[in-house]
Amino acid sequence: MAHILIMPRQGNTVESCIITGWKVKEGDSVGVETAVCEVETDKAAFEVPAGAAGTILKILHAEGDDVPVLSPLAVIGEPGEDWQKALQKVLSDAVSQQPESSPKTTITPSSPVPPIPDPRSPIPNYAISPRARNLAEKEALPAETVPGTGPGGRIIERDITAALQNRPCLTAAAKAAGAGPYLQEGSGIGGRVTTADLAANAGQPLSPEGFTETPVRGIRKIISERMHQSLMESAQFTLNAAASARKLQGVRSRMKAEGAELSKVTINDLILFAVSRTIPQFPYMNAHKIGGAVRTFDKVHLGLAVDTPRGLMVPVIRNADQLSLTQISSEAKRLAAACQNNAARPDELSGSTFTVTNLGSLGITSFTPILNTPEAAILGVCGIELKPVSVDGDVAFEPHIGFSLTINHQVVDGAPAARFLKALCDAVADIDKLGIRNEE
């Protein structure tokens, strides 16, 4: 009987994976260990083996599809075998095994991705939600020219909102006449579109020539959705402060000169160490907001934001509050390398209780980190710059390192967060007093 290849589950928190590429095509012969496709989550990329020897009878999803875990990916069997019959049996068995109280579901292969409509032409037989229709009518926007992203290609409110954001300001007369979302610039004051522009272009887009359009998919799409969801579901508030970096730089220089393991310790490693020793004094910073409850954790599991060619990834340094400086340094480097090489395991990319993201090496002196929800806080590490300080009545310039702390105000208030940030700045300013040597 034909073998139904399903999307494997990668970790308890992974609900779906995106197919980034097929390595086989229908009609190809495969072995049990043959890699048939590459998939990725927001955490890792991996190959999916065939799981059975035979011929690829049917590929059920296209590249770029976001497929729920445990859903059918392909059918493998003998040439000429009825793949539809085998697939239907598997789907029927899956439905019959659901609890009686659960709604019955049917899993079906995804349809081919429809072509992007010509922005100059109305979309035939388009469907639109009432809220989207009302907004389009209010703004004099021809809804039939807007591609829909809702179920079945239905135009929903967010599609109209996005189209309006891409449309320049219109004069009152042009708005009354109705202008499509693809106009980029008009001849009126401040680039406003006038009725003359509409008449001259007869609905043709006024967009500039020469551009590259890249679909937002894969890990980039997941990151985009997660960041938007983070802002929608939490009350984010950012505090900025700076700590003297004189001793921080001094400790780093001495360690570099000593050689061996200590020479590999970076400024960021020292910051991670300081964070791991400061957080236990402020347990409300080491927390998750889950629904209507707040979970405060006993151990510090530090998330480390890593920039990779695929996008932002956040591996986790487990039990960081119990690790020595060199252990934190070694683990941070190992995890970063695994992310860069697409070798990080799903369990290494989940479970953080507090995240640190560093843009200081890029010269950034202040920024607003976005929460890695459901965490209550995230620390942004900024660059080191000279700041004036008073020394015995005189003004001197001393290196300072900046910090940007974003909190979920639903969990932590401003004053408690400020106390944590001040304590961290004090710890960094006196980094040599954190018992670094005693823990090596």
N, C-alpha and C positions, 0 to 999 in steps of 0.2 A: 504493500500500500504506500501511496505517496507520503513523503515527510513534509510537514508544515514547519518551516523555519519561523520562529517567533523572535520578536525584539527582546533580548535578555534584560533582566533587571540589574542595574548597576548601583547598588546601595539602596538603603531603605527609603531615602528621601527623593530618589529620582523617579519621576512619573512618566517622562517621555524622553525620547532621543531623536535627534535630527539626522537624517541620512545625508552625509556629505558626499558620498560617491559610491557607485556600484563598480565592483571589480570584475563582474561577470555579466553576461547577457543571456537572454532566453535561448535555450538550445545548447548552452555550454555544458560540458561534463565537469563534475566536481567530486572531490573526495571529502571524507569526513572533516578533515582539518583545513580544507580550502577556505581562505578568507573571501567571502562573497561581497561584503560591503564594509564601508567605514561609516561610523556614526559618532556623534558627539552630544554631550550634555553641556550644561553651563559649567561643568566641573572638569571633564576629561574627554579625550577622544580615544576610540578603540575600534578594533576590527571584529566583525561577527563571523565565526566559522560556520560552514554549511551544516555540520552536525550529522550528515548522512551522505553516503555516496549515491550518485545518480546524475540525472540531467535537470537543469533548471527549466522547469515547465512553465512557470509564470512568476514574474516579478510584480508584486502587488502595490509597491509604492515608488514614487519617483524621487530623484535627488532633490533635497531641500525640504521634503516632507517631514513634519514633526509627528512622530509615531508613538503612541502610548506603549509603555512596556507590556510585554506578554501578548502583544498583538501580532498577527501574521505578517511576515515580511515577504516570503516567497514560498513557492511549492517546488519540491524536489522529488523526482520519481523516475519511472521508466518512460522512454519516448513513446508517445501515443496514448499514455495513460490519461484518464479523465481527471484533470487537476481540479475542476470546479466541484466535482462530486466529493473529492477528498477534503477540499476546503470547507464545503458546506457541512460535512460531518463533524469536523473539528469545531466549527462555530456553533453548531447545534448542541454539541456536548457541553461547550462552555456556558451556553445559556441555561441548559437544563441543570447545571450544577450550582446556579445561583440560589441563595436562600429564597424561600417563598415570599418573604416580606420585601425583597429587593425588586425594583423594577427590572423587567427583562430588557436586556440590551442586545443589539445586533452589531457586530463588528464588520465593516465592509472596507474593501480596499479604497484608497483615495482616488479621486478622479484626476485626470491630467490637469496641470495648472493651466487655467484659461489664459489666452494671450492678453497682453495689456492693450486696452482699447485705444484707438486713435483719439487724442484729446480734442481733435477738431470735429469729431463726429458724435452724435448722440448714441448712447448705449441702448440697443434694441431690447424691448421687453424688460426694462429694468424694474426692480422692486425697491421700495423705499419705506422706511419706518415713518410713522406719523410725526415723531419729534424731528427727524431729519427733514421731512417735507416742510414742516412749519418754519424751521430755521432757514431753509433755502429760500422759501417765499419771502420771509422777512428781509433777507439780505439780497433779494433779486438775483439769486444764483441759479442758473439752469441746472437742476439736479441731474438731468439725464446725461450730463457730460462728466459726472463724477464717478470714478470707479468705486464699487462697493467692496467692503472687507467683511461684511457680516455673513451669516450663514447663507450659502447658495449665491454669494455675490450681492446680497441685499445691501443697499446704501443705508448706513446708520448715521447717527448724529455726529460721531467722531470723524466720519468721512467728510461731511459738510464743513465741520470746524477746521479740518486740515486744509481743505480747498480754500476756505476763506483766508487762512493764514498765508497761503501762497499767492493770494491775489492782492495787488496793490490797492491803494486808496482810489476811489472812484468819485467823480463829480456827481452831484445829485441827479443830473440828467442821465449820465451814463448808468448810474445805479438803477434808475427807473426803467431804462431800456433793457437791463439785464446783461451782465457780462460774465463770461465763463471763468473758471478758476485758473486758466492757463496763461492769462495775460501777465506779463512780468513788469512792464513799464509803459507809461503813457507819456504824452507830450504836454500834459498840463503841469501846473505848478507842483513842485515836489514829486514829479513823476506820476501825477494823477492821470487816470485814464478818462478821456473825454468821449463824447458821442462821435466826434470826428475820428478818433482812433478806432472806435468800433466800426464805423462806416468804411474807413480806409482799409482795414484789415479783414473785414467781412468774416469775422470769426476766426481768422488765422492767429496762431499764438505769436505774441510779441517777444518771445523768449530769445535771449542772445544765442548766437551760433556757437557751436563747439563746447560740448560738455560730455561727461561720462556718467552714466546712471548705473549704480550697483544695487541689486536687490539686498535688502536687509534680512539676512537669514543666518542660520547656524548660530554659533556662540554669540555673534554680535546682536542677533535678534533677541536672544535670551537675556543678555546683559541689558539691552534696552528696556525690555519688559520688566525685568527685576528692578532696575533703577526707578522706573516710573511707578511701579507698585510700591516701592519703598517710600517715595514722596507722598503717594496717595494715602498710605495707611498709617503714617506716623507724623507727629508734630516735631519737625526737625529744627534745631536751634544750635547755632555755632558760636563758640567762644574762642578768642585768640589771645595768646600770651607768648612770652619769650623767656628763655632761661640763659644765663651766662654759659657760654660754651668754652670758656678758657680752660677749665680743668678737664672737660670732655676731650678737647683736642690734645691736651697734655698727656692724658692717660693713653689715648690712641697712639700718640707718637712714641711713648715709652714701650708700649706693647709691640709696635712695629719693629722697634730697634732690637727687642729681645729675641725675635725669631721664633721658630717652632709654631705651636698652635696659636699662641697669643698674637702672632704677627698677622693672622688671618682675620682677627676681630675688626669689624668695621664700626663706624660711627652709628650706623643703624642697629647693629647688634647691641651696642651699649644702650641705645634707647629702648630696644626690646627688653633688655635686662632690667632697666630702671622701671619700665611699665609693669613687668611681672612682679616686681617687689613692692610697687606702690598700690596696685589694685586691691590686694587683700585687705588693706586698711580702709577701703571704700567699697564694700561688697555690692552696693547698689549699682556700681558701674559694671559689674561682671554679671549681667542679667539679660534675660530674654523677656519680651512681652508676647505671651501666647494667648490670643483672645482677650478675655477679661482678667487674666492673671499675669503675675510677674514671677518668673523663676530666677532665683539668685543661686549661683553656682559656687561650690566649695573650692574647686580648682580653677586655675586660669588657663584656658585654652586659647592661645593667641592666633588670630587670623593674620596672615601676612599677605598684603596685596602685591601681586606679581604681574608685571607687564609682559605679555607674551605676543608673538605674531598672531595668535588666534584671538587675542583680547585679554581682558582682565581676569585673572584667576586668584583665588584666595585659599592657599593651603593652610593647614593648621599645625601649630607647634603645641603638642599635647603637654599638659601639666607643666607649663612654662615656669610657674612659680616654684617648682621643685628642681629645675635644671640649673646647672652652673652657667656662667657666661660662655665658656667655650662650647658647652653642649648646645646652648641656644644658637650660637653662631654656626656650629656645624649643621644643626637641623635646619636652620633657615636656608643655608646654601644648598643643602640636599633637596629640600622641597622646591626651591626656586628652579634648580636645574631640572627636576622632574617635570615641572610645569612647562619649561621652555622646550623640553624634548617630547612633550605629549605622553609622558610616562607616569604621571601622577595617578594614583589609585583613587577611586571614588571616596573611600573612607578617609583619605588624607585631605579631602577637599570639603569636609563638612564637620559641623560640631564646634565651631569657634564660639567663644563667649565674649570676645572683645577683639576688634580688628585695628591694625596699624597700617597706614598707607603713607608712603614716603615719596614726595615730589621735590624734596630739597636738592637732590643731585641735578635737577633740571633748572635750578635757579629760582624756583617758586618761593615767595616769601610769605604768602597767605593764600588759603583756598578754603572751599567749603566741601569737605568729604560728605558723601551720601551714605547713610546707614546701611550696613550689611544686615538687613532685617532677618530674624527678629531681635537682633542685638540692640541693647539700649544705648550704645555709644560706639564711636569710631574716632581714632586719633589720627590726624594728619600731621606729618613731620615736614617742616619747611626747611628752607636753606639757612645757612649761617651768614650773618651780616654784622657789620660793626655798628654799635649803638653808643651814644654818649652816656657816660655815667659820672657821678660825682666821686672824686677820690681826694680826701683831705682838703676839701674846699676848691679843688681844681676839677676841670672837665677832662676826662680821658675817654678814649674809644676802646670798647671791649667787644669781642665777638659774642653774639647771641644767636641761639637757635630758636626758630619759631615753631609754635604748635597751634593747630586748629582742631578743636575738639567739638564734634557734632554729637548731640544727645537727642534722644526721644523725650520730648518734654512731657509726654504722657507717663513716663516712668521716673525721670529725674528732673528736678527743678534746677534753675540756673545757679543758685547759691551753692548747693551741694556739689554740682558739677565744677563750679569754680574752685571749691576747696580741693577737689581731686587734682585739678589742673595745676593749682599752686603747689601742692605737695609734689607733683611730678617735676615741676620746674625746679623746686628746691633739691630734689633728689639728683636731677641732672647736673645742676650747678655744683653739687658736692658729690659727683659720681664716684670719686675715690673713697668715699666713706660708706659705700654700700656693701662693703665686705667682699669685693671682687676677688681679691687674692685668697681670702679664706675659703672660697667656694671652688677654687680650681684644684 
